[in-house]
Amino acid sequence: MYPRSSNHLVISALAEHAAVVLLGPHQIGKTTLALEIAAQMPSVYLDLERAADRQVLTEPDLYLDEQAGKLVVLDQVQQMPGLFNSLRGQIDMRRRKGLRSGQFLLLGAASNLLLHQSAESLAGHVRYVEMPPLQLDEVGDDQMTRLWLRGGFPDSFRAVSDRASLNWREDFLRRYLQRDIPALGPRIPATTLRRFWTMLAHAQGGLLNAAALGDGLGVSGQTVGRYLDLLVDLMLVRRLTPWHENTGKRLVKSAKVYVRDTGLLHTLLGLETLENLLGHPVVAGSWEGFCLEALITAAPRGTAPFFYRTSAGAELDLVLRLPQGAVWAIEIKRSTAPKVSRGFHLATADIQADRRILVYAGAREVPLGDGLRAMPLDVALALLRQQS
């Protein structure tokens, strides 16, 4: 069992808010985390995928009135979207009794769906916490290669062998395609969505070309956008938007797309071992995506991530605008030679970056001049966490 940094975030949020929505894909560890927190206080847990637990909430106010003063954990809350209206009434009632925080912990997998449903009913009463896969500081720096290859889903990472890990991830993909996604409503053939997901994997870190993807699938660009929205909402794919502030340059306007968990990325491409991965053309994009997700997760709450690219070739893999306004320019290289291109320097000047970082595969932090420092991933992550 690994200590999860989300534990502290959820406990802190519960101390300040009546309801906390914990978001993340299935099997990421949300239920385990929720049960650990619930064990520390009077609580009740309901799994809304179970018919018996849904039956308990047929008349939600009758049941929830009896649980006042307890933490009510509602797992798979997207199964009962009508529940949010009752929860607002419950929160207001409890506030009148002096119970202002730590009342409800809601777990769900579809981020935008839950955000929309809860925002309408629980505005001002709820905090959202996104639970990422296992992170490098949670498993140890010595496990970085394993985490990169297998991804951060706990059962995949802990599997007894690379083959067992790959088998788990295949089952995970099958469940999402055949059960979880249809349960949310979209009528998309599983084979079509698997092909689309695999096409994204082959283009890991590339610019989104909806027309080309649509041609490959035999669907319209609008349909491609709908498929992509679904995978983004499920927190399985990241759509990284371009830097949009006016710099007087001709900026690339298409988003970049990443399969967020590299274990799932490698499964979609049939890459079982590290040797398979290192010999595949996606290796650079995979490493970039792995570092990018870790850096965004480590950044302070409220940080806005972008990439930067001009038609003239100036480019940055990741631009982070921190909550206080500072702009960090980050380049990611899977190389032991700490070196950046001229385009990096042009780009950092364009956006007037406050900090310039090269994340590389070396083991030491190295100053490179002009405010640029090369550093291993773990050092860059620690630097970002210090900004919180």
N, C-alpha and C positions, 0 to 999 in steps of 0.2 A: 504494500500500500504506500502511495506517495503523498506527501503533504501537498495540498493544492492551494495555490495563492488565492484562488477564488473564495476559499473558506473565510479568510479575513474580510474580503470585500463584501460578502453576503452578510456576515455578522455585523459589520459596521453599518451597512445599509438598513438592516432590520432595527438597529438601535435608533435610527433617525426617521424611518418611514413606517407607515402602517402596513404596506404591502411591498414585496420585492418580487420582480419577475426575473427568473434565472433562465437565460436563453442559451441554447447550444444544440448541436446535432444529437441524435440518438446515440447512446453508448459512449458518450463523452465523459460520463461520471457525475451527471447532475443528481441522479437519485441517491447515489452513495454519499455525495456531499450533503444533500438535504437531510438524509437520515442521521448523519453524524451531528449536524447542527441541532436537529430535533431532539436527539438523545440528551442534550444538555439542558433542556427546559421542558415544562409541561407542553405536550404537543399531541397532535393527531395527524395521521398520514392517510391520504386517499389517492389511489391510482385510478384515474378516470378512464384508463383503457379497460378496466375490469367492470363488467356489467353490474356486479354487486355494489361496487363503490359508487357508480353513477346512480344506482337506485337509491342510495342513502341521500342523495342530493335532489331527489325528485321534488321535494319541497325544501329548498335550500335554507330558507330562513329558520324553519323549525329545527333543523339540525344545527346550523351554525350558531343560533342563539345559545344553545347548550355548551358551545365550545368557547364562549367569551373568556378571555384571560389565558387561552392556550394559543400556541403557534399552530395554525392550520396549514399543512403542506398539501397542495393540490398538484399532483403529477399529471403530465399530459393534459394540461388545462385546455388546450385547443380542441379537445374532444367535446367540450361543453361551452361554446362561445357565449351562450346566453347567460352564463353564470356571472359575468362581470357586472351586470346591473345590480344583482343581489349583493355582490361584494361591496359596492359603493355604499349601499344602505347599511351593511354590517359595520363598515369602517366608521361611518358617521355616528351610528348608535354607540359604538364602543368608545369613540372619542368623548361623547357626552358622559360616559362613565369613568373617564380619566385614562382610558387605554389608548394611547396615541401612537404607539409604535410596536413593531414586532408581532403583528397579528396574522399575516398571510405570507406564505412563500409559494409562489406559483412557478411551476416548471413547464417549459414548452420548447418545441423544436423549430417551429416556423416563425422566424423573427418578425418580419413585416406584418404577418397576419396577427400575431399577438400584440405587436405595438399598436396597430390600428384599433383592435378591439378594446384593449385596456386603456388606450389614450382617450377614447371617447367616454368611457365610464369612470375611470379612476384618475383623471387629471388632477395633479396636485397631491395625490396620495401614494404614488408608486415610484420606485426606483428600478431601473433596468440594469442588470449585470449580465454581461456576456461571458460564458464559460468557454475558454479555448481548450484545445487538446493539451496534453501534457507538454510542459515547457522545459527548456534546458535546465533552469535552476531547480526544477522540481525533481528531475531524474539524475542530475549530476553532469558536470562538464565532460566527464570521461565517457558518457553515453551518447555523445552528440551524433556520431556516425549511425548508431543503431536507431536513434530517434529520427534522423533524416530518412533512413531507408524504410523503416516500418511505420513512421507517422506517430501521432500522439494519442490515438485512441488506446486507452489503457490495456484492453485485452489483446490488441494487436502488438503493442510494444512489449508486453510481458510474455508473449507466446514462447513455447519451449524451443522453437526453431524458426528460421526464415520461412520454411514451407508452411508451418502451422500458422504463422502470422499472415501469410498471403491467403491461405484458405479462409481465415477469419474475415479478412477484408473482402474477399469475394462474396461471402455470405452476407456481409453488411451491405454491399452494393445491391445484391439480389433483393434483400429485404426492402431497401429504399425504393427500388424500381418497381417491384411487384406488389408491395403492400403499403408502405408509408406515404408515398407520393399519391397514389390513387385515393387513399383515405382523406387527403386534403381537398380532393375535388377534381383536379386536372385530369382530363381524359387523354393522356399521352401514351402511345404504345411503348412498353418497356424497352423493346429493341431499338426504337427510334431515339429515345432519351439516352440509352447507353451509347449509341453511336455518336450522338452529339457531345456527350460528356467525354468520350474518348478523343473526339476531334479537338476539344479544348485542351486535353492533356498533351496531345502532339504539338500544340501551339503554345505551350506553357510560357507565360510572360510576354506573349506577342500581342500586337494590336488587334482589337476586335474587328473582324471583317464579316459583318452579318450576311452580306450578299454571297460571299464565297462559301460560308458555312451553309447557307440556305441552298445553294446549288448542289452541294455535296449530299444534302439530306433530301432534296426534292421538295423543299418547302420555301415559303416566302421569308424575306428578311424580317418582317414583322413577327412571324411565328418563331424565328430564331430568338428575337428579343424576348418573347414570352417564355421560351425554354430557359433562357439565361436568367431572367428575373426569378424564376422558380428556384433554380439552384443557388442563386445569391440569397434569396429569402431563407433557404434552408441552411445557410451558412456553410455551404459546401464549396462554393466558388466565390472568389473575390473579384470584383470589378473595380480596378484602381483607376480613378479619374485623372485626367491631365491637369497640371497646374493651369489655372484659368486667369490669373491676374495679368493685367496688361503690362508687358515688358517692352512693347514696341517691336516684338519679333513675331514671325509667322509660326504659331504653335500648332503642334499635332493636336487634333481634337478628338480622336478615337480613344476609347478606354483600353487599358491593358487588362488581360484576364488571366487569372491563376486558379488552378485547383488548390484549395487552401491547405489541405492535409497532404503532405508528400507521400505518405503511405498509400492513400487512395490514388494519387497520381501514378505511382509505380504499378499499382494493381491494374489500373485501366490500360497501361502499356505492357503488361505481362512481365514486369521486371521483379524477379524474386530475390536476387542476391546483389550484394554490393558490386560484384564483378559485372553483372548484367547492367547495372545502372551506369557504372563508369564507362562502359563501352557503348552507351546509347547517346544519340544526338541531343536528348533532352537534359543531359546531366547539368549543363550550365543553367538552364531555365529552372530545373528542379532545385538546385542549390540557391538560386536567387529567390525563388518562392519560399523556401524554408527559412532563409534569413529574414526576408521581408515580413513574413507572418510573425516571427519572434520579435522583431523590432517594433511593429505596430502594437503588439500585445503589451510590450514592456513600456510603451510611451504613456505619459500621464493621461488620465481620463479627460476627454474633450479634445485630444489631439486630432488634427485632420491630416490624413495621408494623401499624397499625390505622387505622380511621376512628372518629369519635365522632358520635353523633346521639342526641338525646333526643326523646321524644314532644312536648315543649314547644317544640322548634325550635332548641335549642342544637346547633351542628354544627361539626365540623372535618374538612377533606378528608383530612388525614393526621396521624396521631400516631405518633411514633417513640420506642420505649423503647430507649435505647442500652444497650450491655452493662454499663456502670458504673451504670445505673439512672436516669440523667437522662431526662426526658420532654420531647420537643420537639413543639410544636403548630404545624402548618403549614397555611395556607390558600393556595389557588391561584386566581388571577384572571387572565384574559386581558384586562387593562385597563391603561391607562397612569395611571389614577387610583388611588393607593394608599389604599384604603379597605376596611374590614371591617364586617360587620354586628354588631349587639348580641349576636347568637347566638354569635359567635366569642368575645367576651369572657366570656360566661356559661360556655361550654364550657371555656375555658382555666382558669377558676376551679374548675370542677368537677373537672378532672383534676390540678389543681395543677401546671400546666406550668412547667418550668424555663426554657424558651426559647420565644418566640412569634415566628413568622416569617410574613410575607405575601410569597409569590412572585408578582410581577406583571410586566407587559410593559414597564415603564419601564426606563430605563438607569442609574438612580442608586439608591444605598442611602439610605433615608429613615427617620429615627426618627419613630414615630407616637405615642409615649407609652405608659405602662403596660407598659414592657418590650417593646413590639411594634416590629419593624423590617421595613419593606418593602424588598425587594431583587430584582434580576434573578435568573433561574435560575442563571446561572453563578456568581454570588457565593454563593448558598445551597449549591451543590454543593461549592465550595471550603471553605466553613465545615464541612460534614459530613465532608469528607475529613480535615480537621485533627483530627478526633476519633479517628482510627484509631491 
